[in-house]
Amino acid sequence: QIARTRDLYAQALPGINLLSVHGRFAVAAAAELYRAILDDIEAHNYDVFTRRAHLNGRAKLQKLPGIWWRSRWSGYGVERSM
């Protein structure tokens, strides 16, 4: 299921550039942070029943500047034609 989910995220991320520039960051942050949670699930051998898959606040904050930059400057692969 992780591979399937990663594929869905990969297919969806280019659509972020089709959103209004004002809404891109929120959607991009959600997508990338949830994708990072998949990394945490993998790192803990897919154990989702005895521990919570998560990112701590520091890890989230470290990711936000890059997410913001990609959301502002077409870092998701599709340009808006309008």
VMD Tcl script that builds the backbone (N, CA, C; Angstrom):
set m [mol new atoms 246]
animate dup $m
set s [atomselect $m all]
$s set {name element resname resid chain x y z} {
  {N N GLN 1 A 0.811 -1.204 0.000}
  {CA C GLN 1 A 0.000 0.000 0.000}
  {C C GLN 1 A 0.854 1.268 0.000}
  {N N ILE 2 A 2.050 1.197 0.570}
  {CA C ILE 2 A 2.926 2.375 0.589}
  {C C ILE 2 A 3.290 2.773 -0.839}
  {N N ALA 3 A 3.665 1.795 -1.655}
  {CA C ALA 3 A 4.044 2.097 -3.042}
  {C C ALA 3 A 2.863 2.702 -3.796}
  {N N ARG 4 A 1.688 2.175 -3.581}
  {CA C ARG 4 A 0.489 2.708 -4.238}
  {C C ARG 4 A 0.240 4.149 -3.800}
  {N N THR 5 A 0.377 4.398 -2.512}
  {CA C THR 5 A 0.161 5.744 -1.986}
  {C C THR 5 A 1.203 6.709 -2.535}
  {N N ARG 6 A 2.459 6.283 -2.591}
  {CA C ARG 6 A 3.511 7.136 -3.158}
  {C C ARG 6 A 3.197 7.478 -4.623}
  {N N ASP 7 A 2.705 6.497 -5.351}
  {CA C ASP 7 A 2.353 6.733 -6.749}
  {C C ASP 7 A 1.212 7.747 -6.857}
  {N N LEU 8 A 0.226 7.641 -5.989}
  {CA C LEU 8 A -0.882 8.604 -5.998}
  {C C LEU 8 A -0.387 10.017 -5.702}
  {N N TYR 9 A 0.507 10.145 -4.721}
  {CA C TYR 9 A 1.075 11.466 -4.422}
  {C C TYR 9 A 1.850 11.998 -5.624}
  {N N ALA 10 A 2.648 11.140 -6.251}
  {CA C ALA 10 A 3.446 11.571 -7.404}
  {C C ALA 10 A 2.551 12.045 -8.548}
  {N N GLN 11 A 1.430 11.378 -8.742}
  {CA C GLN 11 A 0.497 11.790 -9.791}
  {C C GLN 11 A -0.206 13.096 -9.440}
  {N N ALA 12 A -0.466 13.311 -8.156}
  {CA C ALA 12 A -1.239 14.479 -7.727}
  {C C ALA 12 A -0.394 15.750 -7.586}
  {N N LEU 13 A 0.863 15.623 -7.217}
  {CA C LEU 13 A 1.691 16.808 -6.952}
  {C C LEU 13 A 1.745 17.812 -8.103}
  {N N PRO 14 A 1.851 17.390 -9.364}
  {CA C PRO 14 A 1.874 18.392 -10.435}
  {C C PRO 14 A 0.618 19.268 -10.483}
  {N N GLY 15 A -0.493 18.763 -9.985}
  {CA C GLY 15 A -1.723 19.542 -9.968}
  {C C GLY 15 A -1.672 20.736 -9.035}
  {N N ILE 16 A -0.728 20.754 -8.118}
  {CA C ILE 16 A -0.606 21.888 -7.197}
  {C C ILE 16 A -0.376 23.182 -7.967}
  {N N ASN 17 A 0.402 23.109 -9.048}
  {CA C ASN 17 A 0.661 24.319 -9.842}
  {C C ASN 17 A -0.573 24.830 -10.565}
  {N N LEU 18 A -1.605 24.032 -10.635}
  {CA C LEU 18 A -2.838 24.463 -11.285}
  {C C LEU 18 A -3.734 25.250 -10.337}
  {N N LEU 19 A -3.393 25.235 -9.058}
  {CA C LEU 19 A -4.160 25.976 -8.058}
  {C C LEU 19 A -3.764 27.447 -8.067}
  {N N SER 20 A -4.610 28.255 -7.485}
  {CA C SER 20 A -4.267 29.660 -7.262}
  {C C SER 20 A -2.988 29.710 -6.439}
  {N N VAL 21 A -2.128 30.654 -6.736}
  {CA C VAL 21 A -0.870 30.783 -6.002}
  {C C VAL 21 A -1.118 30.944 -4.501}
  {N N HIS 22 A -2.256 31.505 -4.140}
  {CA C HIS 22 A -2.568 31.726 -2.726}
  {C C HIS 22 A -2.933 30.441 -1.988}
  {N N GLY 23 A -3.344 29.409 -2.703}
  {CA C GLY 23 A -3.725 28.163 -2.060}
  {C C GLY 23 A -2.706 27.053 -2.170}
  {N N ARG 24 A -1.677 27.267 -2.961}
  {CA C ARG 24 A -0.711 26.199 -3.217}
  {C C ARG 24 A 0.038 25.737 -1.973}
  {N N PHE 25 A 0.466 26.677 -1.155}
  {CA C PHE 25 A 1.314 26.303 -0.022}
  {C C PHE 25 A 0.597 25.344 0.924}
  {N N ALA 26 A -0.650 25.625 1.250}
  {CA C ALA 26 A -1.382 24.763 2.187}
  {C C ALA 26 A -1.525 23.348 1.635}
  {N N VAL 27 A -1.871 23.239 0.372}
  {CA C VAL 27 A -2.052 21.924 -0.242}
  {C C VAL 27 A -0.705 21.211 -0.368}
  {N N ALA 28 A 0.319 21.945 -0.778}
  {CA C ALA 28 A 1.653 21.356 -0.913}
  {C C ALA 28 A 2.183 20.893 0.441}
  {N N ALA 29 A 1.970 21.694 1.477}
  {CA C ALA 29 A 2.436 21.315 2.815}
  {C C ALA 29 A 1.751 20.038 3.269}
  {N N ALA 30 A 0.445 19.955 3.095}
  {CA C ALA 30 A -0.269 18.738 3.489}
  {C C ALA 30 A 0.267 17.534 2.721}
  {N N ALA 31 A 0.408 17.669 1.415}
  {CA C ALA 31 A 0.870 16.548 0.596}
  {C C ALA 31 A 2.272 16.100 0.984}
  {N N GLU 32 A 3.180 17.046 1.130}
  {CA C GLU 32 A 4.567 16.667 1.429}
  {C C GLU 32 A 4.740 16.164 2.860}
  {N N LEU 33 A 4.012 16.729 3.793}
  {CA C LEU 33 A 4.132 16.250 5.172}
  {C C LEU 33 A 3.518 14.863 5.319}
  {N N TYR 34 A 2.394 14.613 4.666}
  {CA C TYR 34 A 1.826 13.263 4.704}
  {C C TYR 34 A 2.737 12.274 3.986}
  {N N ARG 35 A 3.381 12.717 2.922}
  {CA C ARG 35 A 4.331 11.843 2.238}
  {C C ARG 35 A 5.512 11.520 3.158}
  {N N ALA 36 A 5.933 12.477 3.956}
  {CA C ALA 36 A 7.018 12.232 4.914}
  {C C ALA 36 A 6.589 11.239 5.992}
  {N N ILE 37 A 5.310 11.229 6.324}
  {CA C ILE 37 A 4.817 10.238 7.281}
  {C C ILE 37 A 4.954 8.835 6.692}
  {N N LEU 38 A 4.782 8.705 5.385}
  {CA C LEU 38 A 5.023 7.406 4.748}
  {C C LEU 38 A 6.469 6.966 4.957}
  {N N ASP 39 A 7.405 7.911 4.869}
  {CA C ASP 39 A 8.812 7.592 5.134}
  {C C ASP 39 A 8.981 7.066 6.552}
  {N N ASP 40 A 8.281 7.681 7.507}
  {CA C ASP 40 A 8.355 7.245 8.901}
  {C C ASP 40 A 7.794 5.834 9.052}
  {N N ILE 41 A 6.713 5.540 8.366}
  {CA C ILE 41 A 6.134 4.191 8.419}
  {C C ILE 41 A 7.149 3.179 7.904}
  {N N GLU 42 A 7.781 3.481 6.785}
  {CA C GLU 42 A 8.800 2.580 6.235}
  {C C GLU 42 A 9.989 2.432 7.176}
  {N N ALA 43 A 10.435 3.549 7.748}
  {CA C ALA 43 A 11.605 3.527 8.632}
  {C C ALA 43 A 11.379 2.660 9.866}
  {N N HIS 44 A 10.129 2.484 10.234}
  {CA C HIS 44 A 9.811 1.667 11.408}
  {C C HIS 44 A 9.179 0.339 11.007}
  {N N ASN 45 A 9.616 -0.162 9.856}
  {CA C ASN 45 A 9.247 -1.492 9.390}
  {C C ASN 45 A 7.736 -1.693 9.308}
  {N N TYR 46 A 7.029 -0.652 8.892}
  {CA C TYR 46 A 5.587 -0.704 8.652}
  {C C TYR 46 A 4.767 -0.978 9.911}
  {N N ASP 47 A 5.336 -0.699 11.054}
  {CA C ASP 47 A 4.640 -0.931 12.325}
  {C C ASP 47 A 3.727 0.256 12.634}
  {N N VAL 48 A 2.475 0.138 12.253}
  {CA C VAL 48 A 1.514 1.211 12.502}
  {C C VAL 48 A 0.546 0.856 13.629}
  {N N PHE 49 A 0.727 -0.322 14.214}
  {CA C PHE 49 A -0.197 -0.764 15.257}
  {C C PHE 49 A 0.341 -0.545 16.664}
  {N N THR 50 A 1.668 -0.532 16.823}
  {CA C THR 50 A 2.218 -0.350 18.171}
  {C C THR 50 A 2.872 1.012 18.362}
  {N N ARG 51 A 2.992 1.784 17.301}
  {CA C ARG 51 A 3.541 3.136 17.417}
  {C C ARG 51 A 2.853 4.045 16.403}
  {N N ARG 52 A 2.797 5.292 16.752}
  {CA C ARG 52 A 2.169 6.284 15.884}
  {C C ARG 52 A 3.171 6.774 14.838}
  {N N ALA 53 A 2.778 6.722 13.587}
  {CA C ALA 53 A 3.611 7.274 12.518}
  {C C ALA 53 A 3.414 8.785 12.525}
  {N N HIS 54 A 4.517 9.519 12.598}
  {CA C HIS 54 A 4.390 10.973 12.701}
  {C C HIS 54 A 5.707 11.661 12.358}
  {N N LEU 55 A 5.619 12.974 12.245}
  {CA C LEU 55 A 6.785 13.853 12.196}
  {C C LEU 55 A 6.691 14.746 13.415}
  {N N ASN 56 A 7.805 14.990 14.061}
  {CA C ASN 56 A 7.744 15.924 15.188}
  {C C ASN 56 A 7.711 17.357 14.650}
  {N N GLY 57 A 7.440 18.285 15.526}
  {CA C GLY 57 A 7.314 19.683 15.120}
  {C C GLY 57 A 8.553 20.225 14.440}
  {N N ARG 58 A 9.707 19.833 14.934}
  {CA C ARG 58 A 10.959 20.311 14.338}
  {C C ARG 58 A 11.112 19.821 12.898}
  {N N ALA 59 A 10.804 18.553 12.676}
  {CA C ALA 59 A 10.908 17.996 11.322}
  {C C ALA 59 A 9.950 18.709 10.370}
  {N N LYS 60 A 8.755 19.006 10.857}
  {CA C LYS 60 A 7.790 19.734 10.024}
  {C C LYS 60 A 8.315 21.125 9.687}
  {N N LEU 61 A 8.807 21.823 10.699}
  {CA C LEU 61 A 9.314 23.179 10.476}
  {C C LEU 61 A 10.499 23.197 9.517}
  {N N GLN 62 A 11.341 22.171 9.583}
  {CA C GLN 62 A 12.491 22.103 8.681}
  {C C GLN 62 A 12.058 21.926 7.229}
  {N N LYS 63 A 10.948 21.259 7.021}
  {CA C LYS 63 A 10.471 21.018 5.664}
  {C C LYS 63 A 9.732 22.209 5.058}
  {N N LEU 64 A 9.131 23.043 5.881}
  {CA C LEU 64 A 8.256 24.101 5.375}
  {C C LEU 64 A 8.915 25.114 4.435}
  {N N PRO 65 A 10.145 25.579 4.684}
  {CA C PRO 65 A 10.729 26.542 3.732}
  {C C PRO 65 A 10.854 25.984 2.312}
  {N N GLY 66 A 11.295 24.743 2.184}
  {CA C GLY 66 A 11.407 24.126 0.857}
  {C C GLY 66 A 10.054 23.934 0.200}
  {N N ILE 67 A 9.077 23.542 0.998}
  {CA C ILE 67 A 7.726 23.376 0.468}
  {C C ILE 67 A 7.199 24.723 -0.018}
  {N N TRP 68 A 7.412 25.757 0.781}
  {CA C TRP 68 A 6.951 27.090 0.382}
  {C C TRP 68 A 7.598 27.493 -0.941}
  {N N TRP 69 A 8.915 27.298 -1.041}
  {CA C TRP 69 A 9.636 27.685 -2.249}
  {C C TRP 69 A 9.079 26.944 -3.469}
  {N N ARG 70 A 8.916 25.630 -3.361}
  {CA C ARG 70 A 8.389 24.862 -4.493}
  {C C ARG 70 A 6.965 25.289 -4.840}
  {N N SER 71 A 6.171 25.607 -3.822}
  {CA C SER 71 A 4.780 25.997 -4.094}
  {C C SER 71 A 4.695 27.364 -4.775}
  {N N ARG 72 A 5.646 28.229 -4.508}
  {CA C ARG 72 A 5.646 29.570 -5.119}
  {C C ARG 72 A 6.281 29.583 -6.503}
  {N N TRP 73 A 7.262 28.769 -6.734}
  {CA C TRP 73 A 8.069 28.861 -7.946}
  {C C TRP 73 A 7.989 27.603 -8.796}
  {N N SER 74 A 6.798 27.071 -8.962}
  {CA C SER 74 A 6.523 25.972 -9.901}
  {C C SER 74 A 7.415 24.759 -9.697}
  {N N GLY 75 A 7.575 24.356 -8.469}
  {CA C GLY 75 A 8.410 23.201 -8.177}
  {C C GLY 75 A 7.706 21.869 -8.285}
  {N N TYR 76 A 6.506 21.846 -8.853}
  {CA C TYR 76 A 5.761 20.592 -8.914}
  {C C TYR 76 A 5.528 20.103 -10.333}
  {N N GLY 77 A 6.190 20.704 -11.305}
  {CA C GLY 77 A 6.264 20.110 -12.621}
  {C C GLY 77 A 5.259 20.494 -13.688}
  {N N VAL 78 A 4.232 21.246 -13.371}
  {CA C VAL 78 A 3.254 21.638 -14.386}
  {C C VAL 78 A 3.024 23.133 -14.269}
  {N N GLU 79 A 3.148 23.828 -15.364}
  {CA C GLU 79 A 2.898 25.273 -15.372}
  {C C GLU 79 A 1.428 25.547 -15.658}
  {N N ARG 80 A 0.906 26.545 -15.030}
  {CA C ARG 80 A -0.463 26.972 -15.295}
  {C C ARG 80 A -0.461 27.797 -16.580}
  {N N SER 81 A -1.374 27.502 -17.499}
  {CA C SER 81 A -1.366 28.178 -18.798}
  {C C SER 81 A -2.165 29.468 -18.811}
  {N N MET 82 A -2.858 29.813 -17.753}
  {CA C MET 82 A -3.654 31.042 -17.726}
  {C C MET 82 A -2.907 32.171 -17.104}
}
mol reanalyze $m
mol bondsrecalc $m
mol representation Tube
mol addrep $m
